[in-house]
C-alpha cells in the first residue's frame, strides 16, 4: 500500500490498525531500566500509607513523584 493511500484512510477516520505490524512498535524515550533503591523502613511505611490513600501501588507513587519533580526542574 502506498503511503498516500494509508494517510487517506487514516485521515478519513478508517481503522488502520490491521494494516500495521504492532509487534515491533516502540515508543521512543520510554524504554525501561530497572534500578534498586534502598529506603529506611519508616520511609517505606510512609510511602505505603500514601499509596494506599491514593489507591495506587508504591512503585506507581514513586514514579509519579519522581516524574513530577523532574518535570519541574526541566530535567
Rosetta silent file (secondary structure, phi, psi, omega in degrees, C-alpha in Angstrom):
SEQUENCE: XXXXXXXXXXXXXXXXXXXXXXXXXXXXXXXXXXXXXXXXXXXXXXXXXXXXXXXXXXXXXXXXXXXXXXXXXXX
SCORE:     score description
SCORE:     0.000 S_00000001
   1 L     0.000  139.074  177.685    0.000    0.000    0.000 S_00000001
   2 L   -74.313  150.038  178.345    1.220    3.466   -0.824 S_00000001
   3 H   -58.096  -40.563 -178.745    1.802    5.910    1.996 S_00000001
   4 H   -63.250  -37.233  177.593   -0.676    8.324    0.454 S_00000001
   5 H   -67.344  -41.842  177.463   -3.391    5.627    0.465 S_00000001
   6 H   -61.363  -48.592  179.741   -2.657    4.810    4.099 S_00000001
   7 H   -58.400  -40.693 -179.317   -2.735    8.508    5.050 S_00000001
   8 H   -63.554  -46.199  178.171   -6.037    8.986    3.254 S_00000001
   9 H   -58.850  -46.031 -179.971   -7.643    6.062    5.108 S_00000001
  10 H   -61.226  -48.501 -178.649   -6.321    7.401    8.414 S_00000001
  11 H   -62.192  -28.504  179.399   -7.455   10.973    7.687 S_00000001
  12 L   -85.679    2.335  175.732  -10.930    9.694    6.802 S_00000001
  13 L    86.035   10.413  178.434  -11.175    8.011   10.188 S_00000001
  14 L   -71.903  151.473  176.027  -10.854    4.435    8.981 S_00000001
  15 L   -77.170  111.886 -177.331   -9.385    1.847   11.351 S_00000001
  16 L  -104.197    6.019 -176.465   -5.874    1.261   10.011 S_00000001
  17 H   -62.233  -31.300  179.460   -4.589   -0.911   12.851 S_00000001
  18 H   -68.604  -15.912  179.834   -4.986   -4.086   10.797 S_00000001
  19 H   -90.943   -4.181 -176.149   -2.509   -2.609    8.308 S_00000001
  20 L  -104.848  147.864  172.216    0.207   -2.119   10.944 S_00000001
  21 L   -96.661   91.054 -175.609    2.767   -4.557   12.336 S_00000001
  22 H   -78.569   -8.216 -179.631    2.399   -3.676   16.018 S_00000001
  23 H   -65.781  -20.908 -179.156    4.722   -6.481   17.162 S_00000001
  24 H  -112.893   10.514 -177.895    7.677   -4.190   16.535 S_00000001
  25 L   -70.029  141.582  177.932    6.099   -0.923   17.678 S_00000001
  26 L  -138.596  153.583  174.274    8.067    1.159   20.192 S_00000001
  27 L  -110.062  106.127 -175.943    7.537    4.423   21.981 S_00000001
  28 L   -55.068  138.709  177.593   10.820    6.356   21.817 S_00000001
  29 L    82.547   -0.371 -178.229   12.196    7.510   25.131 S_00000001
  30 L  -113.869   13.703  173.562   10.050    5.123   27.158 S_00000001
  31 L   -60.324  147.992 -176.869   12.415    2.162   27.318 S_00000001
  32 L  -106.899  150.918  175.357   12.696    0.981   30.884 S_00000001
  33 L  -137.308  128.607 -178.859   15.706    0.326   33.049 S_00000001
  34 L   -80.919  135.109  174.629   15.450   -1.335   36.428 S_00000001
  35 L  -129.622  151.624  176.345   17.119    0.373   39.382 S_00000001
  36 L  -112.741  133.658  179.384   17.329   -0.654   43.012 S_00000001
  37 L  -131.913  131.858  176.892   16.988    1.894   45.783 S_00000001
  38 L   -96.227  127.998  178.161   17.254    1.187   49.494 S_00000001
  39 L  -118.243  149.222  172.371   14.899    3.161   51.754 S_00000001
  40 L   -66.301  153.787 -176.100   14.675    3.201   55.538 S_00000001
  41 H   -55.516  -42.950 -177.949   11.693    1.282   56.924 S_00000001
  42 H   -59.938  -34.623 -178.843    9.900    4.436   58.106 S_00000001
  43 H   -71.829  -41.441  177.511   10.029    5.828   54.560 S_00000001
  44 H   -61.751  -41.845  178.916    8.628    2.644   53.018 S_00000001
  45 H   -63.248  -41.090  177.804    5.816    2.693   55.579 S_00000001
  46 H   -66.085  -41.761  176.813    5.047    6.319   54.743 S_00000001
  47 H   -60.625  -44.132 -179.427    5.116    5.558   51.024 S_00000001
  48 H   -63.367  -40.662  178.299    2.762    2.630   51.539 S_00000001
  49 H   -62.686  -45.108 -178.907    0.294    4.749   53.534 S_00000001
  50 H   -68.085  -40.168  178.114    0.253    7.456   50.864 S_00000001
  51 H   -62.663  -42.719  178.770   -0.011    4.922   48.045 S_00000001
  52 H   -63.719  -42.444  179.306   -2.939    3.253   49.809 S_00000001
  53 H   -59.789  -38.332 -178.755   -4.623    6.627   50.363 S_00000001
  54 H   -87.471  -11.270  179.622   -4.330    7.403   46.639 S_00000001
  55 L    75.280   33.060  178.046   -5.239    3.876   45.552 S_00000001
  56 L  -127.790  170.530  176.610   -2.012    3.229   43.668 S_00000001
  57 L   -79.660  163.176  176.505    0.970    0.948   44.148 S_00000001
  58 H   -58.603  -44.794 -179.187    4.128    2.044   45.929 S_00000001
  59 H   -61.431  -42.884  179.289    6.032    1.842   42.639 S_00000001
  60 H   -62.979  -40.431  179.346    3.439    3.991   40.852 S_00000001
  61 H   -63.484  -45.278  179.562    3.614    6.594   43.615 S_00000001
  62 H   -62.326  -44.291  178.592    7.405    6.767   43.470 S_00000001
  63 H   -61.817  -43.482  179.973    7.345    7.078   39.669 S_00000001
  64 H   -60.998  -48.432 -179.199    4.685    9.791   39.851 S_00000001
  65 H   -64.906  -42.039  179.068    6.585   11.820   42.439 S_00000001
  66 H   -65.678  -43.702  178.697    9.904   11.480   40.626 S_00000001
  67 H   -60.701  -42.957  178.951    8.372   12.415   37.277 S_00000001
  68 H   -61.468  -45.361 -179.119    6.706   15.432   38.860 S_00000001
  69 H   -65.433  -43.302 -179.504    9.932   16.581   40.476 S_00000001
  70 H   -68.246  -34.959  177.027   11.957   16.088   37.311 S_00000001
  71 H   -64.174  -38.870 -179.020    9.355   17.909   35.181 S_00000001
  72 H   -69.303  -27.454 -179.770    9.516   20.936   37.458 S_00000001
  73 H   -90.320   -7.526 -179.368   13.277   21.095   37.177 S_00000001
  74 L    70.686   28.602 -178.862   13.253   20.699   33.408 S_00000001
  75 L   -75.593    0.000    0.000   15.485   17.638   33.586 S_00000001
